[in-house]
């Protein structure tokens, strides 16, 4: 559509300021349409889309923890979680754990709040506990077009 309009304007010999205004206007419309198509998550996104995105981000966060990449895992924190807990405090809290694996069991979203049910396998060397399997529930929120982990530090 845009190419057709621009080609028509150019073929008509209109190359002055009016042509450029139309060109810039059409490009702006195209950019906005592309951004909308790429989308982001919102409270109005389909539940399946939110659940898939949250499951993917929850798994990525846990994979970072398994690799002991605390900075990457901290990057999934919601803004309010980062305000309440520093990276150093987060690392001190989870540092003694040695996470082995995670299995995302279920994700449910309502509006902008999601709950992730997962099964975590870890070792806790201070207590000489190995292969501990624990069910865990996490809260995630949809904000600024993305899913964010809510840390209950």
N, C-alpha and C positions, 0 to 999 in steps of 0.2 A: 504494500500500500504506500509506504513512505517513498520507496524508489519510484513508483508510478507518479506520485505528486511532484517529486523533485524533477523527474525527467520531463514531465509536462511543462513545468515552470521554465526549465532550462531550454527546452525546445521552442517555447514561445518567445525566447529571447529576453526573458526577464532576468537580469543579472544584477540589478541595483540593490539598494538597501531593503526593499520589500522582499526580494527573493531570499536574502540572508535571514531576515526575520522569520520567514516561513520555515526555512531550513532549520534554524535554531529551535523554533517552536516544535516542529515535528520530531526533532531529536530528543527534546525534553520529554515529550509524550512517550516516545519509544523507551527512553530510560526509565521513566516511572512505571510503564507497563512491565518492563523486564524485572524491575525490583519487586513489583507485586507478584509476578509469576514465580520468582525465586522464593519469595515469601519468607516468612519467619513464623515462628509459633506465636499464637495468641490464645487468649481464653476461648476464642471462637473457632479455633482450628478443630478439625475433626478429631474425635477422641483417638482413633487409630493412629493418626499422624503424630499426635502428642505422645502417645504411649511408645511408639516406635522410636521417636527421637530421644525420649527420656531413657529408654532401655539402652540405646546406643551410648548415650553420654554416661549413664551409670556404669556400664561395663568398661568404658574407656577410663573413667576415674579409678575404678578398682584395678585395672591393669597397670595404671601408673603406681598405685600403692603396692602392688605385687612386685613391681620393679624398684620399689623404694624411691620413686621419683616424687617426692613430697611437693615440690614446687608445681609440677604439672597437676597433681591431684588437687592442690589448693586452688588452682585456676578454675576449677568447676564450682567453687563456693559462690553462693549468692552474695550480693553486695552487703546485705546486713550481716551475713555470717563472717565476711571479711572484716567488717567494722568491729564485731564482737571478739574475733579470734585472729591473732597474728599468725603468720606462717611459722614462726619459731615456736609458738605455743602449740599449734597443731602438730608440728613435727615432734615435739617433746611428748605429746600425748600418744601418738600412734607409733612412734619410733621403736619401742620395745617389741611390738608385734612383728611377726614374720608371716605375711599373708601368702598363702599358697594358691588358692583358686577361689573363684566366685561363679555362682550360677544365678542368673536373673530368673526368678520363678514367675513373677507376675508384676505387671504395671497397670495401675488404674489412675485415670485422670478425671477430675471434675473441675471445670472452668480452668483456673490457672494453678491449681494444686494437684500434684501427683504423688502417689505412694508407690514405692518400689519394694517388693518383697523379694529377698534374695537369700541364698544359702552361701555362707562364707566358711572356708577352711583355712585355718591358720595355726601357727605355733606361737607359744608364749614362753620364751626361754626363761624369764625370771622365775616362773612356777614349774619349769621343766615339763610343760604341757605341750604335746605335739599332736598334730592331726585333729585339732578341735574343730568340730562342725557345728556351726551356729546359724539358726535362722535369724534374719535381721530385717527390720523395716526401715526405709529411708524416706524422707520427705524431699520433694523437688518442687520448685515453682517455675512458672513460665513468666519471664520478664524480659523486656527489651528484645523480643523475638527469639529467645533461646531458653533452654531449660537449665536451671541452676540448682545445685545441691544446697540444702539447708542443714548446716552443721549444728548438732545439738551438743556442743562442747562441754 
